[in-house]
Every structure is written in structure tokens, then in C-alpha cells.
Amino acid sequence: MLQTVKAACVQLQCNSDTIRNWESCSRLIREAAHAGADLVVTPENTTFLGPHAQKVALAEPLDGPSHTRFAELAADLGITLLVGSVAEVAEGETGRCHNTSLLFGPDGSRLAHYRKVHLFDVDVEDGVRFKESDTIAP
């Protein structure tokens, strides 16, 4: 028996304003759910995109207040919600956090989480260097 699932992918323009990011994200998730989406997916760095040290400082445990708001929103809307990634506290790490995806069920329960393992470290010929592993723990 086939089951139809309507999915929505929310596109965000996140920055370092966590309140603005939450307001935009929750509004778009609600719009998707009201349009009939059963599954809503947000992008990487859903709650914060900005200075890496600030991201680490804002990191929360899996049951932190920002992450709990997403669980409550999923339950309120009765949807499955995949939060592309958030900053999660990395126990025993100094100056680094996890880049973690969260999956919430229609009842708001956390069904799964995934911590990014393959980090983006690159040295480009013109001298540009980006080392995600400096602030993200695999």
C-alpha cells in the first residue's frame, strides 16, 4: 500500500540574529504545514549563521530551549520536522560544538539526531583557508 507524503523544504537566510532566525523559520514552517506538508525540512545552521566563536558560545544540549521550541512546533502542527542543523554542546570540548540535525515526530518527540562527522576543511590555491574542524567537533 502506497502512502503519500507531502514534503516542504524551507529556505532561510539566517544570520547571527537568533530571534529573527526563529521568527522567520517558525513562520515558514507554519506556512508549509498549513499548505499541507507532512514533513518539513530546514537547512544547515537553521538557528545561527555567523561568527564561529559565537556559534560555539550559543550551543545548547539536545534538550536546550531553542531545540525544544522546534519539538513543540512539530507537535503543535502535527508534522514531522527535520531541523537541518543546530549548534549542540560538545561535552569535553573546548571551543568546539557539534553541528547536529534533529528529527522530531508529529507528537514532538525527538526521533533521531545526527552529528556531522565529515567536516569541511579546505585550502584553496589562492590562499583561502576554511577549517570547520576548528570549531565543530565530529
N, C-alpha and C positions, 0 to 999 in steps of 0.2 A: 504494500500500500504506500503510495507516494504522499508525502506531506509537503505542502507549500510553505515556504518561509519567506517573508518579505524582509530584506535587509537594507540598512541605510548606512552610508559612510559619511560621517560628519567631518567637514574640512574646517580647520581652525587657523587663525593667525595669532598664535599665542605669543606672549612676551613675558616680561618679569612682573607684570601686574596680576597677581594670583586671583584677586577678587574679580577683575574684568574677565580673566580667562574662565573662571567658574560661571559667571553670569552668561557669557557667550555660549559656552559649552552646554550648560543645562538648558538654555533656551532652544538650541538647535536639536538637542536630544529629545526634548519635549515635542518640537515640531515634527521630527521624524516619527516618533511614536504616534502622534495624533494623525499622521498621514498613513498609519497602518503598519509601520515597521515592527517586526517581532524581535529583530536583532539590530542593535545599533553599535557601530564601531567608531572609536575616536582615534586620532593619530598619536604617534610617539610624542612624548613631552606634552601631554594634554594639559597639565596643571601649571607648568612653568617652562619657559624657554628664555634663558638669559645667562648672566654670569655663572660660571660653573661653581665657584665657591658659594654663591648664594643658593644655588640648587641643592648643594650638599647640606647647607645650614637649614633649609626648609624641609628636608627629607623627614618622612613620618614612618612609623611602623605600619604593617599591613592593616591594622585596625585603627589607624590615625583618623583625625577628624575630617580631613579632606577626602580620604578614601571612603570613609563611612557615608559621606554625603552621596557618593555615587551609588553605593548599595541601597540607600534609602530612595534615591531617584528611580533606580531599576524597579524596586518594589512598588513605589507609587504608580509607576506607569505600566507595571506588569510585563516588562520586556527583559530580554537577555542583553546585557551591556558589556561590551569589551572595551575597557579603557586602555588605549594603545600603550601608554606607559606613564608612570609617575615616578617620583623620587622616593625610594624606600630606604629607611635607615639600614645601613650595613653594619651589623654587630661586629665589634672588634676591629673596625676600620677607622682610621683617622684621615679625614679629608676626602673620603670617598663614600658614595652611596650606591644603591642598586638602581638600575633602570628597569622597572618592573611593570609588566602588563597584568591587569586584573580582570577577571571574568566573573560577573555577577548574574545570578539567575533571576527569573521573574518575581521571586519572593524576596530578593535582596541578599540571598546567601552568596558568599564567595565560593564559586565553583572551582576556581583554579587561579593560580598566579604563575607567572613565568619571569624569571630574572634573565635579562640579556646576558649572553655568555660571550658571543663573538663581538668584541668591541672594535670601534672604528679608529684605528691608528694609521696615520698616513704621513709620508714625507713626499712632497711634490718637488720636482726638479727645480722650480724657481725659488725654492727656499721656504715655501709654505709648509707648515707642520701642524697637524692636529692629532692630539693624543687623548682620545676619550678615556683610556685606561688611567689617566692621571687623576680623574675624579669619579670614575664609575668602577665599581667592583664587579667582576664577573660572577 
